Structures are given as C-alpha cells and as structure tokens.
Amino acid sequence: MNNKIRVIADCHIPFLQGTIDNIATVTYLAASEISNRTVKDADALLIRTRTHCNESLLDSSKVQFIGTATIGYDHIDTQYCLQKGIVWKNAPGCNAASVAQYIVAALLYMARKHSLSLTESTIGIIGVGHVGKQVAQMAETLGMRVLLNDPPRQEKEDLPHFVSIHEIAEKANFISYHTPYTNSGVYPTHHLFDQVYCKQLKKKPIIINAARGEIVDTTTLLNALHTRTITDCVLDCWENEPHISATLAQQAGIATPHIAGYSADGKATATRMMITALTDYFGINIQKINPFSIPLPIKSSIFATSNQMQDALYELVSQTYPILQESCQLKNDVSAFEYLRNHYPIRREFFAYTVHVKKQQLHVVPILQQLGFNIQYT
C-alpha cells in the first residue's frame, strides 16, 4: 500500500526531493501549478504558504492529508478540512531559532544605524509563542529589557509578568511582532499596528514585523515614518505578498522577502516534521526515508576586530547573516520578491560557527555562548 501513496509536493520545499520517493509516488510542482486539476488524484499534499488549501483546491479530490512546512497555517481552510475529514499538520516552532537569528541581526544593525545602546533599550514582544520566546531569550542575552504581551497565553496561564500593548507603546524602543494572523475571535491580530495604536507610541520606537504582513497596516506605517512617529522599521512580512508596497520597501530600514525563518536549519526541521507527520498518518516505516544533510557554511570560522561588546557582536552576527545585503536585493527590485524567496541561499544558524576570541575579547564570550556560537581561544 505504501508505494501506492500519491503525493503532490511543492518543488521548493527544501531537502524534500528524494527523501520519500521510495515510499510514495511523488510529483513535484511549483506552487502556481498546484491546482484542483493537479491534486485531484493525490492522497497527500506537501505545501508551503503559497498554496491555499480550500474548497476551490480540494473539491472532489482524494486528498486525505495536508502537510505544510511552515509554522503558520492561515493558508489552510481548517473548517473545510474538518468537514471533509482531511487531516492537516503544520510545523510549530520549526524556524523559531532562525527568526530569532534574524531579529538579533536586525537589532544590532538598527542599534548601529541609529547610535543606540541595546543594553539601555527596551523591546516589546507581542506574541510569545515558539518564536516570541526565543526572541525574548536572545534580546535578554543582548542585555535588553524585555516586555512581553500575549493576551491568549495570559488568559490561559495567568502570567503576572506579561504587560498590555499599551504599556509597550509607552515604554518600548523596539516593538517586535510574533503573533499568528487572525481576523476574528476574542484576540484578532489583523492590523494590531494601526492608527489608534500608533497614536499611543511615546518613544518613537523601531517597528519589527517578522510574523504576518497583515498584522501591520501599511498606510499607518508609511504615515508613521513620514511624521517620525516611529524611528524606523524592519519588515520581513508584508501586506499583499508578493505584490508589496514599493514605497514602503524603500523607506524601511530593513526590507526582506519573508525569509526570517529561512535558515537551512529551520527549513530542515520543518521538512523533517512534515515527513514524520505524513509517515505517521499513513503508517509508513520511517526507516525507509532517505536521509538528508545540511551544507556547512562556506566560512565557519569567524573573527571580530572590535573589543567593544556591541560592535564585536555586530561584526560576528553580520558574518553569519548579512541582513543588510538581503535588504538591498529586495529594495533594488521589489518585483523579485518571490524569486528571492524561492532561490534563497544557504543560511546556517549561530551554532554552525566557531568564533575565534582574543584575550581582549574574553568579556564577549558568555554572550556568544548564550547566542549559540562555538568558541575557540586564540
């Protein structure tokens, strides 16, 4: 039976091709080619966010299982799947460390650009799930004061150390969004950053969105930049992707094509989680899956020239992840948004690198170790 499983898979899911081909008949398609016609006889779909799994796609199909190699699942019509008995699985937490790496790079770059001391700055984190927790840990490692906001968690867990978004508006120098996208329910996240909230801001913060584009209202953000209500913004997620606002892309301090979670390590974890969910559902022996390996960094040994803490961290993190370079690529051609996503280069997380430390830099070692770097004394 296993060999008869028919799978339609997004051809851009990293590390997937060749892993399950010996236990299933797999057809690899671009997201634009995954349609009602092409999935009609499939038993399972393996997708990314670009494939919207709804009645239009799934009607009259044989699909029993959907696996998405993403944390988010707002591209899946969960109610329709429930009605039709279609099982779906996402990959919660798969790229949390990758997004945290992105935020660290963004914080260090913004601190340098605007002459800010991170140890004297406060960051408000809105949404404290898998990703938000890791971002909070990284921000604390950088010496920042961290304010946490997550009403659904606070309600369920009675967490006294959480604060309101209003307190974050009053006290934060940075505001970073890490919520899922919802436009209904008790705590909708649609346009959390809007005109009403923008008027509450007290410290001209830097806004960071590496969650979902629709959480931040584009018009409000452009106006806030124009009126200097905010100092700057870092945008990885946009309204109307991939057809994003070219004006906003040019005015944002950092503008990237929804790749914060695109480290090779995060991608590999997502693919493994998706394969495991697929094989569990169909009762397939996981040992029959072909293994895959993650390429090593081209340059895994890195050095910092500065002995000053924040400057040294900026140098080292920039060598693992050149966030400004990626921003320049998108700013140069916003129409390349989807191409840049689909052809994203290998990015390894901090643990794949060894930092060579001089005697004058020993004070940086504890922070580097907490971030995940390996240390070599020279």
C-alpha positions in Angstrom: 0.0 0.0 0.0 2.8 2.4 0.9 4.1 2.5 -2.7 0.7 3.5 -3.9 0.5 6.7 -1.9 0.3 9.6 -4.3 1.8 12.8 -3.2 1.8 16.3 -4.7 4.7 18.3 -3.3 5.8 21.9 -3.7 9.1 21.6 -5.5 10.6 24.5 -3.5 10.3 22.7 -0.1 13.9 22.4 0.9 15.6 19.0 1.3 12.4 17.1 0.4 13.2 15.8 -3.1 14.5 12.3 -3.0 13.6 11.6 0.7 10.2 9.9 0.3 10.3 8.9 -3.4 10.9 5.2 -2.4 7.7 5.0 -0.3 5.4 7.2 -2.4 4.7 8.3 -6.0 5.7 12.0 -5.7 5.0 14.7 -8.2 6.9 17.9 -7.6 5.2 21.1 -8.8 5.7 24.8 -8.4 3.1 26.4 -6.1 1.5 28.1 -9.1 1.0 24.6 -10.7 -0.8 23.1 -7.6 -4.4 23.3 -8.7 -7.7 21.4 -8.4 -6.8 19.5 -11.6 -3.3 18.5 -10.5 -4.3 17.4 -6.9 -7.4 15.5 -7.9 -6.0 12.0 -7.6 -3.4 12.8 -4.8 -3.6 11.2 -1.4 -1.5 13.8 0.2 -0.3 17.4 -0.3 3.1 18.8 1.0 3.0 22.5 0.7 4.2 26.0 1.8 2.3 29.2 2.4 1.8 29.9 -1.2 -0.7 27.1 -1.6 -4.2 27.9 -0.3 -5.9 24.7 0.7 -9.6 25.5 0.5 -12.7 24.2 -1.3 -11.5 25.6 -4.6 -8.4 23.5 -4.5 -9.7 20.4 -2.8 -13.2 19.9 -4.1 -13.8 16.4 -5.5 -10.2 15.4 -4.7 -8.9 12.3 -3.0 -6.7 14.3 -0.6 -6.6 12.8 2.9 -3.6 14.6 4.4 -2.0 18.0 4.1 1.4 18.8 5.5 2.7 22.3 5.5 6.4 23.0 6.0 5.6 26.2 7.9 4.6 27.4 11.4 1.6 29.3 10.2 -1.5 27.6 8.8 -3.7 30.5 7.8 -3.4 29.3 4.2 -5.3 26.2 5.2 -9.1 26.3 5.5 -9.2 24.3 8.6 -13.0 24.3 8.9 -13.4 22.9 5.4 -10.8 20.2 6.1 -12.6 19.3 9.3 -15.9 18.9 7.4 -14.2 16.7 4.7 -12.2 14.6 7.2 -8.9 15.9 5.8 -6.1 15.8 8.3 -3.6 18.7 8.2 -0.3 19.2 10.1 1.9 22.3 10.4 5.4 22.5 11.9 5.1 24.7 15.0 8.4 26.0 16.3 10.4 24.7 13.3 12.0 28.0 12.5 11.9 29.8 15.8 15.7 29.9 16.1 16.0 31.2 12.6 13.6 34.1 13.2 15.5 34.8 16.4 18.8 35.0 14.5 17.1 37.4 12.1 15.9 39.6 14.9 19.3 39.6 16.5 20.9 40.7 13.2 18.2 43.4 12.8 18.6 44.7 16.4 22.3 45.0 16.1 22.1 46.7 12.7 19.4 49.2 13.9 21.4 49.9 17.0 24.4 50.8 14.9 22.4 52.8 12.3 20.7 54.9 15.0 23.5 55.0 17.6 21.5 53.1 20.2 22.8 51.0 23.1 20.9 47.8 23.3 21.7 47.4 27.0 19.9 50.7 27.5 16.9 49.8 25.3 13.6 48.2 25.9 11.9 45.8 23.4 8.3 44.9 23.5 7.5 41.4 22.1 3.9 41.0 21.0 3.2 37.3 20.7 5.1 34.9 22.9 4.8 31.5 21.3 7.6 29.4 20.0 9.2 32.3 18.1 8.4 35.0 20.6 10.0 33.0 23.5 13.3 32.6 21.5 13.3 36.2 20.5 12.8 37.2 24.2 15.7 35.0 25.2 18.0 36.5 22.6 17.0 40.0 23.5 17.8 39.4 27.1 21.1 37.9 26.1 21.9 41.2 24.4 21.2 43.0 27.6 17.8 44.5 26.7 14.9 45.0 28.9 12.1 42.8 27.6 8.3 43.4 27.9 6.0 40.5 26.9 2.5 40.7 25.6 0.3 37.7 24.7 -3.4 38.0 25.8 -4.4 34.4 24.9 -1.5 33.0 26.9 -2.0 35.4 29.8 -5.7 34.4 30.0 -4.9 30.7 29.9 -1.9 30.7 32.1 -2.4 33.7 34.4 1.0 35.1 33.8 1.7 38.1 36.0 4.8 39.3 34.2 3.0 39.9 31.0 2.0 43.5 30.1 -0.5 45.2 27.9 0.2 46.5 24.5 -0.5 50.0 25.9 2.5 49.6 28.3 4.7 48.5 25.4 3.5 51.6 23.5 4.7 53.8 26.4 8.0 52.1 27.2 9.5 50.3 24.2 12.3 51.5 22.0 11.7 48.4 19.8 8.3 46.6 19.1 8.6 43.2 17.5 5.5 41.2 16.4 5.4 37.4 16.6 1.7 36.6 16.6 -0.2 34.3 14.2 -2.6 36.1 11.8 -6.3 36.1 12.8 -9.1 38.4 11.8 -11.8 37.1 14.1 -12.2 35.8 17.6 -11.5 37.4 21.0 -8.0 38.5 20.1 -7.8 39.3 16.4 -4.3 40.2 15.2 -5.4 41.9 11.9 -3.8 45.4 12.0 -2.6 45.3 15.5 -0.4 48.2 14.4 -3.0 50.7 13.2 -3.7 54.4 13.6 -5.2 54.0 17.1 -2.2 52.2 18.4 0.3 54.4 16.6 -1.0 57.4 18.5 -0.1 55.7 21.8 3.6 55.4 21.0 5.8 57.5 23.3 9.4 56.7 22.4 9.4 56.7 18.6 10.2 53.0 18.5 11.6 50.9 15.8 8.8 48.5 14.5 9.7 44.9 13.5 7.4 42.6 11.7 8.6 39.1 11.1 5.2 37.4 11.7 2.5 38.1 9.2 2.1 41.0 6.9 -1.5 41.8 7.8 -0.6 42.4 11.4 0.8 45.9 10.5 -1.3 48.4 8.5 0.8 49.6 5.6 -0.8 53.0 5.3 -0.3 53.6 9.1 3.3 52.5 8.9 4.1 54.8 6.0 2.5 57.7 7.7 4.4 57.0 11.0 7.7 57.0 9.1 6.7 60.2 7.3 5.7 62.0 10.6 8.6 60.5 12.5 6.2 58.9 15.0 8.5 55.9 14.7 12.2 55.9 14.2 12.5 53.1 11.6 11.1 49.7 10.7 12.3 46.2 9.9 9.9 44.4 7.6 10.1 40.7 6.6 6.3 40.2 6.3 4.1 42.4 4.1 0.5 43.0 3.2 -0.4 41.7 -0.3 2.7 39.5 -0.7 4.3 39.1 -3.1 3.0 42.3 -4.6 4.3 44.5 -1.8 4.4 48.3 -1.4 7.5 49.5 -3.3 7.3 52.8 -1.4 7.3 51.1 2.0 10.2 48.8 0.9 12.3 51.9 0.0 11.5 53.7 3.3 12.0 50.7 5.6 15.4 50.4 7.2 15.4 46.7 6.5 13.2 45.1 3.9 13.4 41.4 3.2 11.2 39.0 1.3 9.6 36.9 4.1 12.7 34.9 4.8 13.3 35.4 8.5 12.6 31.8 9.2 14.5 30.6 6.1 17.7 29.3 7.8 18.8 26.0 6.4 18.4 24.5 9.9 14.9 25.8 10.2 13.9 24.5 6.8 15.4 21.1 7.5 13.5 20.9 10.8 10.2 21.8 9.0 10.7 19.2 6.4 11.5 16.5 8.9 8.4 17.4 10.9 6.3 17.3 7.8 7.7 13.9 6.7 7.2 12.5 10.1 3.6 13.6 10.2 3.0 12.1 6.7 4.5 8.8 7.6 2.7 8.6 10.9 -0.6 9.2 9.2 -0.1 6.6 6.5 1.6 4.1 8.9 4.9 4.1 6.9 8.1 2.8 8.3 10.2 5.9 8.9 13.5 4.0 8.4 12.7 3.8 4.7 13.1 7.6 4.4 16.3 8.7 2.7 18.4 10.9 5.0 19.5 14.4 4.0 22.3 16.6 5.3 22.6 20.4 5.7 25.5 22.0 3.8 28.2 23.6 6.0 28.8 27.3 6.0 31.3 28.4 3.3 33.3 30.1 6.1 32.5 28.6 9.5 35.4 30.2 11.4 34.8 33.9 12.1 36.6 36.8 13.8 35.8 40.2 15.3 38.2 43.1 15.2 36.5 45.2 17.9 36.9 44.7 21.6 33.8 46.8 22.3 30.8 44.4 23.1 28.1 45.7 20.8 30.5 46.3 17.9 32.0 42.9 18.2 28.6 41.3 18.3 27.6 43.2 15.2 30.7 42.1 13.3 30.2 38.4 14.2 26.4 38.2 13.6 26.9 40.1 10.2 29.3 37.4 9.1 26.7 34.6 9.8 23.8 36.6 8.4 24.3 39.7 6.1 20.8 41.1 6.6 21.6 44.4 5.0 22.7 42.7 1.8 19.4 40.9 1.6 17.5 44.1 2.2 19.4 45.8 -0.6 18.5 43.0 -3.0 14.8 43.5 -2.4 15.0 47.3 -2.4 16.7 47.1 -5.8 13.8 45.2 -7.3 10.6 44.5 -5.3 9.1 42.6 -8.2 11.8 39.9 -7.4 10.1 39.1 -4.0 9.0 35.6 -5.0 12.2 34.8 -6.8 14.3 35.8 -3.8 12.2 33.6 -1.6 12.4 30.6 -3.9 16.2 31.0 -4.5 17.2 31.8 -1.0 20.9 30.9 -0.3 22.0 28.5 2.4 22.0 30.3 5.8 23.2 28.5 8.9 22.3 29.4 12.4 24.9 30.5 15.1 25.7 27.0 16.3 27.3 26.2 12.9 30.0 28.8 13.5 33.2 29.0 15.6 34.3 32.4 16.9 38.0 32.9 17.4 38.4 35.1 20.5 41.4 37.1 21.6 42.3 37.9 25.2 41.0 41.4 24.8 37.6 39.9 23.9 37.0 37.5 26.7 34.2 39.6 28.1 32.1 38.8 25.0 32.4 35.0 25.4 29.4 34.5 27.8 27.0 36.3 25.4 28.4 34.5 22.4 27.9 31.1 24.1 24.3 32.1 25.0 23.6 33.0 21.4 24.8 29.5 20.4 28.3 30.2 18.9 31.2 27.8 19.4 34.3 29.4 20.9 38.0 29.0 20.0 40.5 30.9 22.1 43.5 32.3 20.2 
